[in-house]
Amino acid sequence: MRSLPVPVALVVFTYLRCAATGDLQLTVGDSTDLSKATVGRVCAQVSNILAAK
């Protein structure tokens, strides 16, 4: 069963935290209660969006 989508504000916060600290998953996931897989997916998606601009 899938859970609810990640709110946009949390996506932005998660990506900015990854970019600022260089810590892609563990600390960011712990601070936001997101799984490592979700943090990695969020960072990859936002990076791809920004690279396309």
ABEGO torsion letter per residue (X at the ends): XBBBBBBAAAAAAAAAAAAAAGBAAAAAAAAAGBBAAAAAAAAAAAAAAAAAX
